[in-house]
Amino acid sequence: MGQSENVVVLGASPDAERYSNKAMHLLAQHGHRVIPVSPVYKDIDGQPVLSSVSDVGVPVQTLTLYLSPKRLLPIADDIVKLRPGRVIFNPGTETPELQQRLDDAGIAWLEACTLVMLRTGQY
């Protein structure tokens, strides 16, 4: 995709060892506007965190997922309503029911690792 995007990191964490945190930093280094979403945290590294994808008030080019399938299914409607350009299911987040909902809504998705995509120029 190349140019700057609005990227929602769903399941954002302040823990530097978590992949969602690493993705937030690497996305920012690549010039993207990172929008962290987590119902648990209010602030990550000085950046405000939204509690729900339904709170995102801007067009989203990429939604990258860092929540387990059991936590994604209850918010499937909110994810579809967000209408991101694409959804990245990072390892461990694969959710066939949500993927089908995205297909039905015409929203592109892929099973991939955001970190690997950024590091290898595939983002």
PyMOL CGO cylinders between C-alpha atoms (Angstrom):
from pymol import cmd
from pymol.cgo import CYLINDER

trace = [
    CYLINDER, 0.00, 0.00, 0.00, 2.97, 2.31, 0.46, 0.3, 1, 1, 1, 1, 1, 1,
    CYLINDER, 2.97, 2.31, 0.46, 1.46, 5.64, 1.51, 0.3, 1, 1, 1, 1, 1, 1,
    CYLINDER, 1.46, 5.64, 1.51, 0.39, 6.67, 4.98, 0.3, 1, 1, 1, 1, 1, 1,
    CYLINDER, 0.39, 6.67, 4.98, -2.72, 4.92, 6.28, 0.3, 1, 1, 1, 1, 1, 1,
    CYLINDER, -2.72, 4.92, 6.28, -5.04, 5.07, 9.26, 0.3, 1, 1, 1, 1, 1, 1,
    CYLINDER, -5.04, 5.07, 9.26, -4.36, 1.73, 10.94, 0.3, 1, 1, 1, 1, 1, 1,
    CYLINDER, -4.36, 1.73, 10.94, -6.43, 0.41, 13.83, 0.3, 1, 1, 1, 1, 1, 1,
    CYLINDER, -6.43, 0.41, 13.83, -4.54, -1.96, 16.14, 0.3, 1, 1, 1, 1, 1, 1,
    CYLINDER, -4.54, -1.96, 16.14, -7.28, -3.95, 17.86, 0.3, 1, 1, 1, 1, 1, 1,
    CYLINDER, -7.28, -3.95, 17.86, -5.98, -5.47, 21.07, 0.3, 1, 1, 1, 1, 1, 1,
    CYLINDER, -5.98, -5.47, 21.07, -3.33, -2.81, 21.64, 0.3, 1, 1, 1, 1, 1, 1,
    CYLINDER, -3.33, -2.81, 21.64, -1.11, -3.30, 24.70, 0.3, 1, 1, 1, 1, 1, 1,
    CYLINDER, -1.11, -3.30, 24.70, 1.42, -1.15, 26.57, 0.3, 1, 1, 1, 1, 1, 1,
    CYLINDER, 1.42, -1.15, 26.57, 3.58, -4.27, 27.13, 0.3, 1, 1, 1, 1, 1, 1,
    CYLINDER, 3.58, -4.27, 27.13, 6.65, -3.85, 24.90, 0.3, 1, 1, 1, 1, 1, 1,
    CYLINDER, 6.65, -3.85, 24.90, 6.92, -7.65, 24.58, 0.3, 1, 1, 1, 1, 1, 1,
    CYLINDER, 6.92, -7.65, 24.58, 3.43, -7.98, 23.03, 0.3, 1, 1, 1, 1, 1, 1,
    CYLINDER, 3.43, -7.98, 23.03, 3.22, -8.19, 19.25, 0.3, 1, 1, 1, 1, 1, 1,
    CYLINDER, 3.22, -8.19, 19.25, 0.45, -5.57, 19.19, 0.3, 1, 1, 1, 1, 1, 1,
    CYLINDER, 0.45, -5.57, 19.19, 2.82, -3.08, 20.86, 0.3, 1, 1, 1, 1, 1, 1,
    CYLINDER, 2.82, -3.08, 20.86, 5.64, -3.94, 18.47, 0.3, 1, 1, 1, 1, 1, 1,
    CYLINDER, 5.64, -3.94, 18.47, 3.23, -3.46, 15.55, 0.3, 1, 1, 1, 1, 1, 1,
    CYLINDER, 3.23, -3.46, 15.55, 2.11, -0.06, 16.84, 0.3, 1, 1, 1, 1, 1, 1,
    CYLINDER, 2.11, -0.06, 16.84, 5.71, 1.17, 16.93, 0.3, 1, 1, 1, 1, 1, 1,
    CYLINDER, 5.71, 1.17, 16.93, 6.71, -0.32, 13.56, 0.3, 1, 1, 1, 1, 1, 1,
    CYLINDER, 6.71, -0.32, 13.56, 3.59, 1.03, 11.85, 0.3, 1, 1, 1, 1, 1, 1,
    CYLINDER, 3.59, 1.03, 11.85, 4.38, 4.50, 13.22, 0.3, 1, 1, 1, 1, 1, 1,
    CYLINDER, 4.38, 4.50, 13.22, 8.01, 4.19, 12.05, 0.3, 1, 1, 1, 1, 1, 1,
    CYLINDER, 8.01, 4.19, 12.05, 6.64, 3.47, 8.57, 0.3, 1, 1, 1, 1, 1, 1,
    CYLINDER, 6.64, 3.47, 8.57, 4.65, 6.71, 8.69, 0.3, 1, 1, 1, 1, 1, 1,
    CYLINDER, 4.65, 6.71, 8.69, 1.19, 5.31, 9.40, 0.3, 1, 1, 1, 1, 1, 1,
    CYLINDER, 1.19, 5.31, 9.40, -1.33, 6.89, 11.77, 0.3, 1, 1, 1, 1, 1, 1,
    CYLINDER, -1.33, 6.89, 11.77, -1.82, 4.27, 14.47, 0.3, 1, 1, 1, 1, 1, 1,
    CYLINDER, -1.82, 4.27, 14.47, -5.17, 4.15, 16.25, 0.3, 1, 1, 1, 1, 1, 1,
    CYLINDER, -5.17, 4.15, 16.25, -4.89, 1.81, 19.26, 0.3, 1, 1, 1, 1, 1, 1,
    CYLINDER, -4.89, 1.81, 19.26, -8.08, 0.14, 20.46, 0.3, 1, 1, 1, 1, 1, 1,
    CYLINDER, -8.08, 0.14, 20.46, -8.40, -1.75, 23.74, 0.3, 1, 1, 1, 1, 1, 1,
    CYLINDER, -8.40, -1.75, 23.74, -11.15, -1.88, 26.34, 0.3, 1, 1, 1, 1, 1, 1,
    CYLINDER, -11.15, -1.88, 26.34, -8.48, -2.31, 29.02, 0.3, 1, 1, 1, 1, 1, 1,
    CYLINDER, -8.48, -2.31, 29.02, -6.05, 0.59, 28.54, 0.3, 1, 1, 1, 1, 1, 1,
    CYLINDER, -6.05, 0.59, 28.54, -6.69, 4.33, 28.35, 0.3, 1, 1, 1, 1, 1, 1,
    CYLINDER, -6.69, 4.33, 28.35, -3.20, 5.37, 27.24, 0.3, 1, 1, 1, 1, 1, 1,
    CYLINDER, -3.20, 5.37, 27.24, -0.24, 3.59, 25.61, 0.3, 1, 1, 1, 1, 1, 1,
    CYLINDER, -0.24, 3.59, 25.61, 3.09, 5.40, 25.44, 0.3, 1, 1, 1, 1, 1, 1,
    CYLINDER, 3.09, 5.40, 25.44, 1.32, 8.75, 25.79, 0.3, 1, 1, 1, 1, 1, 1,
    CYLINDER, 1.32, 8.75, 25.79, -1.17, 7.99, 23.02, 0.3, 1, 1, 1, 1, 1, 1,
    CYLINDER, -1.17, 7.99, 23.02, -4.89, 7.87, 23.85, 0.3, 1, 1, 1, 1, 1, 1,
    CYLINDER, -4.89, 7.87, 23.85, -6.51, 4.46, 23.37, 0.3, 1, 1, 1, 1, 1, 1,
    CYLINDER, -6.51, 4.46, 23.37, -10.08, 4.02, 22.14, 0.3, 1, 1, 1, 1, 1, 1,
    CYLINDER, -10.08, 4.02, 22.14, -12.17, 1.48, 24.01, 0.3, 1, 1, 1, 1, 1, 1,
    CYLINDER, -12.17, 1.48, 24.01, -14.02, 0.12, 20.96, 0.3, 1, 1, 1, 1, 1, 1,
    CYLINDER, -14.02, 0.12, 20.96, -13.76, 0.03, 17.16, 0.3, 1, 1, 1, 1, 1, 1,
    CYLINDER, -13.76, 0.03, 17.16, -17.13, 1.79, 17.13, 0.3, 1, 1, 1, 1, 1, 1,
    CYLINDER, -17.13, 1.79, 17.13, -15.32, 4.84, 18.61, 0.3, 1, 1, 1, 1, 1, 1,
    CYLINDER, -15.32, 4.84, 18.61, -13.06, 5.19, 15.54, 0.3, 1, 1, 1, 1, 1, 1,
    CYLINDER, -13.06, 5.19, 15.54, -14.24, 8.30, 13.74, 0.3, 1, 1, 1, 1, 1, 1,
    CYLINDER, -14.24, 8.30, 13.74, -12.02, 8.28, 10.65, 0.3, 1, 1, 1, 1, 1, 1,
    CYLINDER, -12.02, 8.28, 10.65, -11.79, 6.10, 7.52, 0.3, 1, 1, 1, 1, 1, 1,
    CYLINDER, -11.79, 6.10, 7.52, -9.60, 3.07, 8.22, 0.3, 1, 1, 1, 1, 1, 1,
    CYLINDER, -9.60, 3.07, 8.22, -7.42, 1.56, 5.52, 0.3, 1, 1, 1, 1, 1, 1,
    CYLINDER, -7.42, 1.56, 5.52, -6.20, -1.37, 7.64, 0.3, 1, 1, 1, 1, 1, 1,
    CYLINDER, -6.20, -1.37, 7.64, -7.52, -3.08, 10.77, 0.3, 1, 1, 1, 1, 1, 1,
    CYLINDER, -7.52, -3.08, 10.77, -4.92, -5.38, 12.28, 0.3, 1, 1, 1, 1, 1, 1,
    CYLINDER, -4.92, -5.38, 12.28, -6.17, -7.90, 14.84, 0.3, 1, 1, 1, 1, 1, 1,
    CYLINDER, -6.17, -7.90, 14.84, -4.49, -8.96, 18.08, 0.3, 1, 1, 1, 1, 1, 1,
    CYLINDER, -4.49, -8.96, 18.08, -7.48, -10.50, 19.89, 0.3, 1, 1, 1, 1, 1, 1,
    CYLINDER, -7.48, -10.50, 19.89, -8.45, -14.15, 20.26, 0.3, 1, 1, 1, 1, 1, 1,
    CYLINDER, -8.45, -14.15, 20.26, -11.36, -15.46, 18.16, 0.3, 1, 1, 1, 1, 1, 1,
    CYLINDER, -11.36, -15.46, 18.16, -13.58, -15.67, 21.26, 0.3, 1, 1, 1, 1, 1, 1,
    CYLINDER, -13.58, -15.67, 21.26, -13.03, -11.94, 21.85, 0.3, 1, 1, 1, 1, 1, 1,
    CYLINDER, -13.03, -11.94, 21.85, -13.49, -11.04, 18.17, 0.3, 1, 1, 1, 1, 1, 1,
    CYLINDER, -13.49, -11.04, 18.17, -16.82, -12.76, 17.57, 0.3, 1, 1, 1, 1, 1, 1,
    CYLINDER, -16.82, -12.76, 17.57, -18.87, -10.58, 19.97, 0.3, 1, 1, 1, 1, 1, 1,
    CYLINDER, -18.87, -10.58, 19.97, -17.65, -7.44, 18.16, 0.3, 1, 1, 1, 1, 1, 1,
    CYLINDER, -17.65, -7.44, 18.16, -18.01, -8.76, 14.59, 0.3, 1, 1, 1, 1, 1, 1,
    CYLINDER, -18.01, -8.76, 14.59, -20.84, -6.30, 13.85, 0.3, 1, 1, 1, 1, 1, 1,
    CYLINDER, -20.84, -6.30, 13.85, -18.69, -3.34, 14.95, 0.3, 1, 1, 1, 1, 1, 1,
    CYLINDER, -18.69, -3.34, 14.95, -15.79, -4.57, 12.78, 0.3, 1, 1, 1, 1, 1, 1,
    CYLINDER, -15.79, -4.57, 12.78, -18.06, -4.85, 9.71, 0.3, 1, 1, 1, 1, 1, 1,
    CYLINDER, -18.06, -4.85, 9.71, -19.58, -1.40, 10.42, 0.3, 1, 1, 1, 1, 1, 1,
    CYLINDER, -19.58, -1.40, 10.42, -16.07, 0.09, 10.55, 0.3, 1, 1, 1, 1, 1, 1,
    CYLINDER, -16.07, 0.09, 10.55, -15.67, -0.93, 6.87, 0.3, 1, 1, 1, 1, 1, 1,
    CYLINDER, -15.67, -0.93, 6.87, -11.86, -1.03, 6.88, 0.3, 1, 1, 1, 1, 1, 1,
    CYLINDER, -11.86, -1.03, 6.88, -10.10, -1.34, 3.54, 0.3, 1, 1, 1, 1, 1, 1,
    CYLINDER, -10.10, -1.34, 3.54, -8.68, -4.64, 4.74, 0.3, 1, 1, 1, 1, 1, 1,
    CYLINDER, -8.68, -4.64, 4.74, -8.38, -6.75, 7.87, 0.3, 1, 1, 1, 1, 1, 1,
    CYLINDER, -8.38, -6.75, 7.87, -5.18, -8.55, 8.87, 0.3, 1, 1, 1, 1, 1, 1,
    CYLINDER, -5.18, -8.55, 8.87, -5.66, -11.67, 11.00, 0.3, 1, 1, 1, 1, 1, 1,
    CYLINDER, -5.66, -11.67, 11.00, -2.34, -12.00, 12.80, 0.3, 1, 1, 1, 1, 1, 1,
    CYLINDER, -2.34, -12.00, 12.80, -1.30, -15.51, 13.93, 0.3, 1, 1, 1, 1, 1, 1,
    CYLINDER, -1.30, -15.51, 13.93, -3.71, -16.83, 16.55, 0.3, 1, 1, 1, 1, 1, 1,
    CYLINDER, -3.71, -16.83, 16.55, -6.57, -14.50, 15.59, 0.3, 1, 1, 1, 1, 1, 1,
    CYLINDER, -6.57, -14.50, 15.59, -7.95, -16.52, 12.67, 0.3, 1, 1, 1, 1, 1, 1,
    CYLINDER, -7.95, -16.52, 12.67, -11.76, -16.55, 13.01, 0.3, 1, 1, 1, 1, 1, 1,
    CYLINDER, -11.76, -16.55, 13.01, -13.66, -18.33, 10.19, 0.3, 1, 1, 1, 1, 1, 1,
    CYLINDER, -13.66, -18.33, 10.19, -17.02, -16.86, 11.26, 0.3, 1, 1, 1, 1, 1, 1,
    CYLINDER, -17.02, -16.86, 11.26, -15.68, -13.29, 11.15, 0.3, 1, 1, 1, 1, 1, 1,
    CYLINDER, -15.68, -13.29, 11.15, -13.86, -13.99, 7.89, 0.3, 1, 1, 1, 1, 1, 1,
    CYLINDER, -13.86, -13.99, 7.89, -17.17, -15.13, 6.37, 0.3, 1, 1, 1, 1, 1, 1,
    CYLINDER, -17.17, -15.13, 6.37, -18.89, -11.97, 7.64, 0.3, 1, 1, 1, 1, 1, 1,
    CYLINDER, -18.89, -11.97, 7.64, -16.15, -9.88, 6.02, 0.3, 1, 1, 1, 1, 1, 1,
    CYLINDER, -16.15, -9.88, 6.02, -16.55, -11.81, 2.74, 0.3, 1, 1, 1, 1, 1, 1,
    CYLINDER, -16.55, -11.81, 2.74, -20.31, -11.20, 2.85, 0.3, 1, 1, 1, 1, 1, 1,
    CYLINDER, -20.31, -11.20, 2.85, -19.69, -7.46, 3.39, 0.3, 1, 1, 1, 1, 1, 1,
    CYLINDER, -19.69, -7.46, 3.39, -17.10, -7.25, 0.60, 0.3, 1, 1, 1, 1, 1, 1,
    CYLINDER, -17.10, -7.25, 0.60, -14.25, -6.42, 3.00, 0.3, 1, 1, 1, 1, 1, 1,
    CYLINDER, -14.25, -6.42, 3.00, -10.84, -7.80, 2.06, 0.3, 1, 1, 1, 1, 1, 1,
    CYLINDER, -10.84, -7.80, 2.06, -8.92, -9.82, 4.66, 0.3, 1, 1, 1, 1, 1, 1,
    CYLINDER, -8.92, -9.82, 4.66, -5.79, -11.90, 4.91, 0.3, 1, 1, 1, 1, 1, 1,
    CYLINDER, -5.79, -11.90, 4.91, -4.07, -14.18, 7.39, 0.3, 1, 1, 1, 1, 1, 1,
    CYLINDER, -4.07, -14.18, 7.39, -0.62, -12.68, 7.82, 0.3, 1, 1, 1, 1, 1, 1,
    CYLINDER, -0.62, -12.68, 7.82, 1.73, -11.09, 10.33, 0.3, 1, 1, 1, 1, 1, 1,
    CYLINDER, 1.73, -11.09, 10.33, 1.72, -7.29, 10.27, 0.3, 1, 1, 1, 1, 1, 1,
    CYLINDER, 1.72, -7.29, 10.27, 5.31, -7.20, 11.59, 0.3, 1, 1, 1, 1, 1, 1,
    CYLINDER, 5.31, -7.20, 11.59, 6.61, -9.55, 8.88, 0.3, 1, 1, 1, 1, 1, 1,
    CYLINDER, 6.61, -9.55, 8.88, 4.68, -7.66, 6.20, 0.3, 1, 1, 1, 1, 1, 1,
    CYLINDER, 4.68, -7.66, 6.20, 6.22, -4.34, 7.30, 0.3, 1, 1, 1, 1, 1, 1,
    CYLINDER, 6.22, -4.34, 7.30, 9.74, -5.76, 7.61, 0.3, 1, 1, 1, 1, 1, 1,
    CYLINDER, 9.74, -5.76, 7.61, 9.63, -7.42, 4.18, 0.3, 1, 1, 1, 1, 1, 1,
    CYLINDER, 9.63, -7.42, 4.18, 8.01, -4.58, 2.24, 0.3, 1, 1, 1, 1, 1, 1,
    CYLINDER, 8.01, -4.58, 2.24, 4.73, -6.49, 1.72, 0.3, 1, 1, 1, 1, 1, 1,
    CYLINDER, 4.73, -6.49, 1.72, 2.60, -4.06, 3.70, 0.3, 1, 1, 1, 1, 1, 1,
]
cmd.load_cgo(trace, "trace")
